[in-house]
Amino acid sequence: MSRIAGRFTRVEPRFRVRKLVLGLLSDLPCKNCWTIAEWAGERTPDGMQHLLGRAKWDADRVRDDVCDYVVDHLRDDQAVLVVDETGDVKKGTDTVGVQRQYTRTAGRIENAQVAVYLVYAGRRGHAAVDRELYVPRSWTSDPDRCRDAGFDQDTAFATKPELATRMVGRCLDAGHQAAWVAGDEVYGGNPKLRTTLEERGTGYVLAVACSHEVTTGAGRFRADTLTKKVPKRAWQKLSAGAGAKGHRLYDWAVIDLADPRPGSRQLLIRSTGELAYYRCYSRAPVPLTVLVRVAGSRWRVEEFFQSGKGLAALEEHQVRRYASWSRWVTLAMLAHAFLAVVRADEHTRPAPDALIPLTCNEIQRLFITLVVRPVHDAAHRLGWSDWRRRHQARSQASHYRRQATQA
């Protein structure tokens, strides 16, 4: 953590980074620059806005330090890098990367901002180690709009699998070891991502659609057609990992695929009443139990989205420009990583009888109660009430003037 703090060369930004990260872990009902600044004892949000927008520090280098911090504390030779995207519903058209697009957050097409995350998942725990904002073509085809949002002149459109490839490469090129990559159909259906991982010798278990075609010794088939040829005796009931209500037991089958290139390739099938399909690659053949474990690791990214948003305010950024977005989500990743590392350390100690080991939620509650929660007098609260009402009055007057001009 001291290395991360060293990225902030000036005393003022370093001090405010500490307060912002603590604010992200606080129990505020709404966590944005205004509420965190008030909670932290500042008189206005100007300092926090300066930290996110104008202060001189490199969010990408901090991101790399967060990756080092996570891997150092959660190290696992059989770790899985999990890629997935999440969306934040937004209003208006000025927030960087926003457009009408499908987001699973809402379950439909909404005006939203989408980002792809990379999660390091090991036996000791999991946390995000990288992030990339998905910038739609409606943005990259408009240089003026990109410039106003703070992008470089050479910013080009990249698909979500291309962003995933970029993040996995960054992690592995930094010298971190990860045996596997997992992801859903968005990533499994992309042949370039699969080829890149195979060239690196990195194993993968990536979901694919039922219409995905694979080649076996008997010919080329759709995944769902090939499944009908699997005999009943080939199915095994195995756990994909522990869930909130016990082991996630499903029926699994695996089919070897024909490919002249080095390595082992299979189609993994999961049955839960409904069927799911996975393209698998490894340098050498591995047992079915290993492929099932990696497939089950994909849920770790969903757990990160839930806890990252619920505990560390990952989605509560109210910023317009790219630099501010990348700074906010990087510090939110740091806050969540802190919880994940403390949890991992606590799980190395035997829990007292009749108690489960500490969870991230319980660690946050204890941290708020024992460390974070400050006390402010009535004058501080009233001063912030005056500031908010004054700011809202200026905004209201500005809106009325703009409306009158347009009329």
Secondary structure as UniProt FT lines:
FT   HELIX           2..5
FT   TURN            6..7
FT   HELIX           11..24
FT   HELIX           33..39
FT   TURN            40..41
FT   HELIX           46..53
FT   HELIX           59..74
FT   TURN            77..78
FT   STRAND          80..89
FT   TURN            96..97
FT   STRAND          99..103
FT   TURN            104..107
FT   STRAND          108..121
FT   STRAND          126..133
FT   HELIX           137..140
FT   HELIX           143..149
FT   TURN            153..154
FT   HELIX           160..173
FT   TURN            174..175
FT   STRAND          180..183
FT   HELIX           185..188
FT   HELIX           191..200
FT   STRAND          203..208
FT   TURN            210..211
FT   STRAND          213..216
FT   TURN            217..218
FT   STRAND          219..222
FT   HELIX           223..227
FT   TURN            228..229
FT   HELIX           232..234
FT   STRAND          236..243
FT   TURN            244..245
FT   STRAND          246..256
FT   STRAND          264..271
FT   STRAND          275..282
FT   HELIX           288..297
FT   HELIX           299..312
FT   TURN            314..315
FT   HELIX           322..347
FT   TURN            353..354
FT   HELIX           360..367
FT   HELIX           368..372
FT   HELIX           378..406
//
